[in-house]
């Protein structure tokens, strides 16, 4: 069997979907299935907005048996205005290729629409990168082979307007309607596709996971000694942006620090402009305890997970949140938001807490409770640890995924 897996970025690009897809691809290869991964050369997602940033230099390479082909994303003056004008044409092709967010990869388009390379199955995602996914769907239809849409839908805030959700806009719906199968992380995605009239019989829930042995090994003392941090630590590891809840956490940290709570807010990961701007205006006597640390080596991330007291990511844009699982492997209590698939991952009051997105007052209260009540924090973290081992390892999730692939293959032989 030969599978074509198409996405915006591929491992070693850092991100939840990239890690998710890579874990399944490398296991497929171990099971004797050939996997070709096609993606762009974009390394960081902010490149889509600015046209700037690091690119992967290797256009072709093999990682753990996966054949990775990276096509360059091109940028030219006025492309956003041109793309917007073309996307207004009421045709699925123009809306799919030129809609927002627009990624212009002409060599990839030539491949998708003219290559006759043979595959048994095409998988593509995540939404809303339709200028990558739509050609993948077209490739599958031209080859007359099954197509799996892997949208990882950010379902948004409770009671949000589905018409404003870019993950299920007209193009997203078209792709799902014309897919043979759809894979999601939680029931939140299944509910929202039913809301917009997509046949949920072709929807399969296969969640995310971790590799426990790869997460272990953090040394908290090493982190404290390296960075000179002595206070309790509240940690967030993610892209640092408004929608990820970074500013909400910073505001909660400001309240706690002004109140005299001995805490450091540690923020690790790619930093977006809106966070940088907000951070610059924080008074020094507060800022000294809120550390915007950017990207760091894996060893340091393990070390800070080991020494942290509370993990926070009150995001409105996560379909799952692998970071919570990583924190749970170190038996840390977590706090998320009532948004997306998070309420299906965190059991409020049992293995973590949930707050309304943007409510930094409630967030500050929960953080303070967990910092002051160590026995409660330990119990909640232990519950999360047990849940992860029982439900959320990549081995568990891959079994479900492989069964689906085998069923698709068997149907094709009938």
N, C-alpha and C positions, 0 to 999 in steps of 0.2 A: 504494500500500500504506500502511496506517495501523497503527502499532504502539503498544500500551499497555505502558509499562515501569513497574513498581511496586516500590518499595523503601522502607526505613525513612527514609532521608535521600537528598537529591540534591545534587549540586554547586551552590553552592560549599562545602557541608559538606566537611570534610577527613577523608579516610579512604581506604584502599586500594580497597574495593568502590565507593565513590562516584566515585573517579577512573576506575576501570575501566569502570563503566557509562557515565559521561559521555563517555569517549573514543569508545565505540561509538555512542552516541546521536547525537553531533554529526556523526560520519561518515555515519551513515544519512541524516541530514537533507541533507547535501551531495550524497548520491546520489539525492535526490528522494523519499525516504520520509518520511512525516509521523510524528513521534514525540511522544507525550504522556507525560510523566513525572509519576506520582502518588506523593507521599511525605507524610511528616508535616512539621511545622514545627520539629522537634527539630534543634538545631544541634550539640550535643555528646552523645555516647552516655551520659555519666554522668547526664544528665537522666532517663534511664529508671529509674535507681536512686533518685534523690533527688527527682524532680519539679521540680527547680530548674535554672536555667541559661538561657543566651541562646536565644531563639527567632528564627526568620526572620520578619520582619514582612510581607514581600510574600507574599500567598497565591497570587497568579498572576503569572507573568512569563515572558518568552521570552528564553532565553539561547542564542545561536548557533543559533537556529531551533527549539530544543526548547521545547515548551509545558509549562511546569512548574506543577503545581497542588499546593499544600501544604495538607493538612488538619490542623487543630490536634489535638495529643495532649492529652487531658484527664486530670487527676489529682484524685482525691477521697479523703476520709478512709476508711481501711480497705479500699482497693481491692485491695491485695495479698491480704488474707485472703479477700475475696469471690471474687476471680479464682481463687485456689487451690482453694476449695471447689467452684466450678463446673467447674474443669478435672478434678476427680476423677470427674465423670460420664463413664461409658464410652460416649462418642459422639465421632466425629471433629470435629463442629462445636464442641462445648464445649471439647475438648482443644486444638483449633486456635485458637479465639478467645481463650480465657482461660488458656492455658498460659504457663509462664515462658519468656522474659521478656514480661510482659504490657504491651501498649501499647493504651490505650483511645482510639480515634479514631472516635467514633460517626458523624460526618459522612462519613468515608471508608467505613464499613460500610454506610451508607445507599446510597452510590453503588455500591459493589461488588455489593450484593444487589438493587438496584432500578433502576439506570440501564440504559437501552437504547441508549446510545451505541455506534455500530458500530466495530469494529476487525477487523483481519485476523489478529492475533497478540497474545498476552499473554506478557510476560516478567516474572519476579519473582524476588527474592532480596535479600540472602543469608540463609541459615539463621543463627541460629535465630529470626528475627523472624516467627514463624508467625502472630501475630495480624494481620500485614500480608499475608503470603504466602497463607495459607489462603483469605481472601476473594478474592484475585486468581485463585486456581485455580477457585473457585466461579463467579466472573464468566466465566472462559473456558468452563467447562462449560455454563453457562447460555446463552452466545452460540454454543456449538458451534464454537469456533475453537481452533486449536492453542495449547498452553501449554508454555512453556519454563521449567523450574526452573533457576535460576542460584545454586546453594547456596554455592559457595566454602567447601567443608567444611574445618573445622579437624580434621584426622584425629588430632591428638594425639600423644602420645609413643609410641615403639615398644612393642608388646605391651600397650598400654593397653586397658582393658575397653570394648568398643564400646557396651555397654549403658549406660555412664555418659556417653557422648558426646551432648550436647544437640543437636548438629547432625544426628544420625541417630536421634533418639528416635522414639517411636511416630508423632508428628505428622510429623516429617521424613520418615520412611519412607512414610507415607500420601501425602504430597505427591509424593515421587519416583515412587512406584508409579503414581500417577494422572496424572503428567506425560507429555506426548508426547515431550519431549526434555529432556535434562539436560546442562548445560555445566559443565565443570570446568577447573581450571588445570593439573593434573598427573596422572600415573598413580596417585599416592597416593589421590586421590579415587575413581578407577575401582576400585582394589583394595578400598577399604572398602565401596563400594556392592555389589560382588560378594559380599563377606563377609556382608552382611546380606540377600542374596537378591534384590537389585534387578536387573532385566534391563539389563545393560551395553551391549546393542546400541543403546540410545537415548542412550548417553553419548558426548559429544564433547569432546575436549580442545582448548581454545582458551586459551592462556596469557595472562598479563599483559604489559605492555610499557611503554615510555617514548617520548617525543618527544625525540630527542637535541638538537635545536636549542633546545628549551625548558629543558633542563637546564644547558646551557653558560653561561658568563659569570661564574662565581664569581671573586671577588678575595680571596685569602687574606690579603694584607697589610691590606686594609681591615678584615677581621674582627678580626685581631690588634690593630690600632690602636684599633678601636672598643671592644673589651672588655678590652684590656690583658692579653692572654694570650701568654705567651712559650714555654711548654713544648710538648712533643709533645702532639698531640690525639688522643684516642680518642673517637669520636662515636657517638651513637645518636639517630636522629630517628624518633619514633613516639609513640604514646600511652605514657606512662611508667607502667608497671604491673608487678606481679609476673609475670603470665603472659607479658608481652612481654620478660621477662628483665632488667628494669631493676635490680632488687635484686641479681641475680647479677652484673651488670656493676659495680655500686657496690662489692660485696664484693671483686671482683677488683681494682678500683681501690684499695681500701684496702690490700690485700696489696702491690701495686706501690709505692704511696706510702710505706708503712712500710719497704719494702725500699730506698728511696732512688731509685727510677726516676723521672726528671723528666717526669711526665705529668699532663695535665689530662683528666678525664672530663667530656665535654660532653653534656648530656642535653636534647634539645629536643622539645617537644610537650606536649600536655595531660597534666597530672599527676594521677594517682589517689591516693586517701587513703592507701593502704597504703605508697606510696613516700614521701609527705610525712612520715608517722609515722616510718618507718625513717630518713629523712634527718635529722630533727631530733635524733636521738640520736647522730649521728656527731660525734666530737670535732672542735673547730674546726681544729686543726692538720692534720687530714685533709680536713675539709669544704671548706677553702679551695681545694682542688685538684679538687673534685668539684662541678660547677656545674649545678644544676637550673634551667634557663633558661626553661622554659615555652614557649609558642608565640611565634614570631617571624616577621618579614616574610620573604617568599620570597627577597629579595635576600640577607638574612643567612644563610639556609639554604644558598644556593648558595655564598656566601663560605666558610662553615665546611666544606662538602664539599670545596672547593678546597684548603683548608689542612690538613684532617685527615690523620692518618697511618694510622689503622685505623678501619674502620666495623664496629660490633658491634650485632647484634640477635639475641640468643640466645633467641628466642621459642618458646613451645610452641603458639601459636595462629594461625600463619599458613599459609594455603593456598598462598602463593607468596612474597610479600615484594618488592614493587616497590622498596623502599628500597635493596636490594642493587644493583639495576640502576642507580639514580641514583649510588650510590657508585662503581660500576664505570665509569660515564661519565667520572669524574674519575680513573680508573685507580688506585683505592684497593683494597687487600686487604680482604676482608670475613670476618666470623666469624658463623656461625649455629649453630643447635642441630639435633640429630638429632630432628626433630619435624615433623609436618605435611608440606607439600610441599617444605620447604627442601632436603632431600637431593637432590631432583630439579632444583633450581636451582643450588646450590653444589656444585661438584666438589671434594671434600675433597683438599687438598694441591695443587690445580691453580690455581683462581681464588679460593680462600679456604679456611677451615678450619671443621670441624664439631665441636661438643662436646656431651656429654650435657647436657640441660637441667638447670640448677641447679649444674653443676660449675664453681664459680668458681675453683678451684685450676688446673684445666686451662685455663680461659679466660685467667687471668693469665699462664700460661706461654706461650700462643700470642701474646698481646699483646706480651709482652716480646721474644719471638723476632722479631716483625715490626718492633718499634721499633728493635731493635739491628742487624738485618740489612736495611738499606735496599735492597740489590740484590734480595734475595728478595722483599721487599714490592712493589718496582716490577714484578718479573716476574709475580707473582700478580695484581696490579692490572691489568696489561696483558692478561693472559689473560682476565680478567673483562670488560674493555672490548671485546675482540674477540668474545667470546661474545654480549654484549648486542647489538652491531650485526648479528651474523649471525642471531640467533634471537628477540630480544626488543624489537622496536620495535612501536609501536601499528599502524603501517602493515602489518607482517607479520601480526600477530594479527587485524587487522580483515578482511584478505582471507579468512581461514579462517571468520570469523564471518559475513561477507556471503555466502559460498558456501552456508553452512547456511541462512541466511534465504531465499536464492533457491530452494534445493531445497524448503524448506517451502512457499514460495509456489507453486512449480510443481506440487507434489503436490496442493495445494488446488484447482488449476485442472483437474485430471484427472477 
